[in-house]
């Protein structure tokens, strides 16, 4: 169904933002590597990939890096 709404980036999606909020805790508790963390975010958002979304990827990677540092 076409709604006429356009999202420019996944960073505007509530499920993605919620996953990013929980990412640091997930990484620390699961001792997750980057690939596992990426898969977890995709699972939380019910999507297959967001690597082509530069804004979403940057936000994910920055959050992941801050968790492992």
N, CA and C atoms as a LAMMPS dump frame, in Angstrom:
ITEM: TIMESTEP
0
ITEM: NUMBER OF ATOMS
207
ITEM: BOX BOUNDS ff ff ff
-5.0000000000000000e+02 5.0000000000000000e+02
-5.0000000000000000e+02 5.0000000000000000e+02
-5.0000000000000000e+02 5.0000000000000000e+02
ITEM: ATOMS id mol type element x y z
1 1 1 N 0.843 -1.183 0
2 1 2 C 0 0 0
3 1 3 C 0.885 1.242 0
4 2 1 N 0.66 2.132 -0.898
5 2 2 C 1.417 3.373 -0.995
6 2 3 C 0.761 4.433 -0.13
7 3 1 N 1.528 5.013 0.786
8 3 2 C 0.974 6.016 1.692
9 3 3 C 1.338 7.436 1.297
10 4 1 N 2.294 7.584 0.382
11 4 2 C 2.73 8.912 -0.008
12 4 3 C 3.824 9.457 0.887
13 5 1 N 4.15 8.715 1.952
14 5 2 C 5.203 9.147 2.865
15 5 3 C 6.537 8.613 2.386
16 6 1 N 7.547 9.436 2.498
17 6 2 C 8.885 9.056 2.069
18 6 3 C 9.822 9.181 3.264
19 7 1 N 10.528 8.126 3.525
20 7 2 C 11.563 8.166 4.554
21 7 3 C 12.895 8.271 3.845
22 8 1 N 13.671 9.235 4.24
23 8 2 C 14.965 9.424 3.618
24 8 3 C 16.018 8.505 4.222
25 9 1 N 15.794 8.075 5.453
26 9 2 C 16.76 7.227 6.135
27 9 3 C 16.054 6.422 7.211
28 10 1 N 16.635 5.29 7.52
29 10 2 C 16.118 4.444 8.583
30 10 3 C 16.231 5.138 9.942
31 11 1 N 17.077 6.146 10.061
32 11 2 C 17.21 6.856 11.33
33 11 3 C 15.925 7.573 11.728
34 12 1 N 14.968 7.629 10.833
35 12 2 C 13.664 8.209 11.129
36 12 3 C 12.664 7.152 11.602
37 13 1 N 13.079 5.898 11.625
38 13 2 C 12.197 4.79 11.976
39 13 3 C 12.265 4.51 13.481
40 14 1 N 11.121 4.406 14.123
41 14 2 C 11.066 4.175 15.568
42 14 3 C 11.704 2.855 15.976
43 15 1 N 11.492 1.801 15.197
44 15 2 C 12.075 0.499 15.526
45 15 3 C 13.598 0.562 15.455
46 16 1 N 14.123 1.253 14.472
47 16 2 C 15.575 1.398 14.349
48 16 3 C 16.128 2.185 15.53
49 17 1 N 15.503 3.284 15.866
50 17 2 C 15.97 4.102 16.981
51 17 3 C 15.918 3.324 18.293
52 18 1 N 14.891 2.534 18.474
53 18 2 C 14.791 1.698 19.667
54 18 3 C 15.912 0.666 19.708
55 19 1 N 16.2 0.063 18.574
56 19 2 C 17.288 -0.916 18.498
57 19 3 C 18.631 -0.262 18.805
58 20 1 N 18.854 0.919 18.279
59 20 2 C 20.106 1.634 18.537
60 20 3 C 20.222 1.973 20.022
61 21 1 N 19.112 2.327 20.643
62 21 2 C 19.131 2.614 22.08
63 21 3 C 19.53 1.383 22.899
64 22 1 N 19.13 0.206 22.449
65 22 2 C 19.45 -1.022 23.163
66 22 3 C 20.732 -1.702 22.715
67 23 1 N 21.382 -1.151 21.701
68 23 2 C 22.541 -1.807 21.105
69 23 3 C 23.716 -1.933 22.067
70 24 1 N 24.023 -0.882 22.797
71 24 2 C 25.173 -0.949 23.699
72 24 3 C 24.985 -2.047 24.744
73 25 1 N 23.81 -2.121 25.319
74 25 2 C 23.528 -3.164 26.31
75 25 3 C 23.643 -4.552 25.68
76 26 1 N 23.106 -4.709 24.471
77 26 2 C 23.202 -5.999 23.782
78 26 3 C 24.656 -6.38 23.543
79 27 1 N 25.45 -5.46 23.052
80 27 2 C 26.858 -5.742 22.75
81 27 3 C 27.604 -6.143 24.02
82 28 1 N 27.374 -5.416 25.095
83 28 2 C 28.073 -5.705 26.346
84 28 3 C 27.632 -7.034 26.949
85 29 1 N 26.334 -7.296 26.944
86 29 2 C 25.819 -8.533 27.543
87 29 3 C 26.153 -9.773 26.725
88 30 1 N 26.127 -9.65 25.408
89 30 2 C 26.35 -10.803 24.531
90 30 3 C 27.798 -10.893 24.053
91 31 1 N 28.612 -9.888 24.405
92 31 2 C 29.98 -9.815 23.893
93 31 3 C 29.959 -9.949 22.365
94 32 1 N 29.04 -9.204 21.757
95 32 2 C 28.758 -9.326 20.326
96 32 3 C 29.806 -8.631 19.476
97 33 1 N 30.188 -9.288 18.39
98 33 2 C 31.04 -8.64 17.398
99 33 3 C 30.161 -7.771 16.503
100 34 1 N 30.783 -7.052 15.574
101 34 2 C 30.056 -6.104 14.733
102 34 3 C 28.987 -6.802 13.883
103 35 1 N 29.325 -7.946 13.316
104 35 2 C 28.361 -8.666 12.469
105 35 3 C 27.152 -9.129 13.27
106 36 1 N 27.392 -9.648 14.46
107 36 2 C 26.289 -10.097 15.315
108 36 3 C 25.418 -8.921 15.727
109 37 1 N 26.057 -7.799 16.06
110 37 2 C 25.31 -6.608 16.444
111 37 3 C 24.474 -6.093 15.267
112 38 1 N 25.052 -6.118 14.081
113 38 2 C 24.327 -5.69 12.87
114 38 3 C 23.104 -6.583 12.638
115 39 1 N 23.306 -7.892 12.742
116 39 2 C 22.192 -8.83 12.562
117 39 3 C 21.108 -8.603 13.61
118 40 1 N 21.521 -8.305 14.839
119 40 2 C 20.561 -8.053 15.918
120 40 3 C 19.709 -6.823 15.603
121 41 1 N 20.348 -5.747 15.135
122 41 2 C 19.601 -4.536 14.787
123 41 3 C 18.624 -4.832 13.649
124 42 1 N 19.077 -5.55 12.64
125 42 2 C 18.182 -5.92 11.533
126 42 3 C 16.997 -6.732 12.045
127 43 1 N 17.266 -7.668 12.944
128 43 2 C 16.201 -8.496 13.512
129 43 3 C 15.209 -7.636 14.3
130 44 1 N 15.716 -6.699 15.086
131 44 2 C 14.849 -5.829 15.877
132 44 3 C 13.964 -4.95 14.997
133 45 1 N 14.474 -4.606 13.818
134 45 2 C 13.742 -3.73 12.897
135 45 3 C 12.936 -4.503 11.863
136 46 1 N 13.108 -5.826 11.844
137 46 2 C 12.438 -6.68 10.876
138 46 3 C 12.799 -6.279 9.44
139 47 1 N 14.11 -6.073 9.229
140 47 2 C 14.625 -5.734 7.911
141 47 3 C 15.789 -6.665 7.577
142 48 1 N 16.209 -6.661 6.327
143 48 2 C 17.304 -7.529 5.906
144 48 3 C 18.652 -6.824 5.936
145 49 1 N 18.648 -5.524 5.694
146 49 2 C 19.912 -4.799 5.608
147 49 3 C 19.665 -3.301 5.727
148 50 1 N 20.69 -2.591 6.207
149 50 2 C 20.652 -1.136 6.166
150 50 3 C 22.025 -0.571 5.822
151 51 1 N 22.911 -1.421 5.354
152 51 2 C 24.28 -0.985 5.072
153 51 3 C 24.336 0.083 3.972
154 52 1 N 23.388 0.125 3.094
155 52 2 C 23.377 1.127 2.027
156 52 3 C 22.83 2.48 2.5
157 53 1 N 22.263 2.508 3.697
158 53 2 C 21.744 3.744 4.284
159 53 3 C 22.878 4.371 5.097
160 54 1 N 23.579 5.324 4.504
161 54 2 C 24.765 5.893 5.147
162 54 3 C 24.496 6.45 6.533
163 55 1 N 23.402 7.145 6.713
164 55 2 C 23.084 7.731 8.017
165 55 3 C 22.855 6.635 9.056
166 56 1 N 22.084 5.625 8.694
167 56 2 C 21.792 4.53 9.62
168 56 3 C 23.063 3.732 9.921
169 57 1 N 23.867 3.469 8.898
170 57 2 C 25.109 2.724 9.119
171 57 3 C 26.042 3.496 10.043
172 58 1 N 26.21 4.795 9.795
173 58 2 C 27.095 5.606 10.629
174 58 3 C 26.633 5.621 12.086
175 59 1 N 25.343 5.774 12.291
176 59 2 C 24.793 5.79 13.655
177 59 3 C 25.01 4.428 14.318
178 60 1 N 24.765 3.36 13.586
179 60 2 C 24.997 2.017 14.112
180 60 3 C 26.465 1.834 14.466
181 61 1 N 27.368 2.148 13.553
182 61 2 C 28.78 1.873 13.77
183 61 3 C 29.338 2.722 14.91
184 62 1 N 28.936 3.968 14.991
185 62 2 C 29.369 4.829 16.081
186 62 3 C 28.905 4.261 17.421
187 63 1 N 27.647 3.815 17.48
188 63 2 C 27.101 3.242 18.712
189 63 3 C 27.803 1.94 19.06
190 64 1 N 28.04 1.098 18.053
191 64 2 C 28.753 -0.161 18.286
192 64 3 C 30.167 0.106 18.809
193 65 1 N 30.882 1.015 18.14
194 65 2 C 32.26 1.332 18.552
195 65 3 C 32.311 1.878 19.976
196 66 1 N 31.358 2.71 20.345
197 66 2 C 31.356 3.261 21.699
198 66 3 C 31.101 2.162 22.735
199 67 1 N 30.394 1.119 22.339
200 67 2 C 30.129 0.002 23.256
201 67 3 C 31.367 -0.874 23.463
202 68 1 N 32.147 -1.067 22.418
203 68 2 C 33.3 -1.963 22.529
204 68 3 C 34.554 -1.25 23.022
205 69 1 N 34.565 0.064 22.983
206 69 2 C 35.754 0.81 23.443
207 69 3 C 35.812 0.93 24.948
